[in-house]
């Protein structure tokens, strides 16, 4: 059974009516009865044997290792994982295509913005300078990381 109360609430400076669900159980002791029934069932249907029944314990341990009646959780698991791999490849392909498209648009914007002011040769020189700066930065980062690894390896020995 679902009861609903309507209350006036102020959201972003405006008064609005908000529906607020109130969930009521017909009998407040109902959840406890369910829990007690489950506990009683679990006590009556134990899978693990009692201490005073040693053979049942041995049988239950042996049944844990019995795989004659085992079933696959995923019946057609080869196709399932094959489809997962294909979906991952498609996602990677989509990400690469998006990155290529973005890079092309950025280069096109740069060319459109500066070609008329600098000309082709100057624009090419600017592009080479940017590539060299990027390389120098990456080389510096590599050297710093290499120094750290060398230092850590000396301390390790």
C-alpha positions, 0 to 999 in steps of 0.5 A: 500500500502506498500513501502519498503526502503533498507538501509545499517546498521552496526550490530555487526561490519558487514554491512548488508542490512536491509529492513525497512517498510514505511507505506503510506496512500493514503489520509492523511485525511482518519483517520480523516474522519473515526473518524468524521463518527464514532462520527456522528454515535454515536451522531445519535445512542445514547443509553443513553437518553437526559436530555429532555427525562426523560422516555427514561432514566428510560427505559434505566436504566430498560433495564440495569437490564433486563437479559431475553435476556442475554447470556453466554460469554462462552457458555459451561463455566463448561467444560471450567473451568474444562479443565483449572483446569485439565491443572493446575493440569497437569502443577503442576504434570509436575513441581513436576516430573521435581523437583523429577528428578532433585533431583534424578540426584543431589543425584546420582551425589553426591553419584558417586562423594563421595562414593568411597572416603568416603564409605557408612557410612560416606556419610550417616553421611554427608547427616544427617549433611546437613539435620540438618544444613538445619533444623537449618537454617529453625528453625532460620528463623522461630524464627526470623519471629515469633519474628517479628510477636509477636512484631507487634501484641504487637504494634497493641494492 
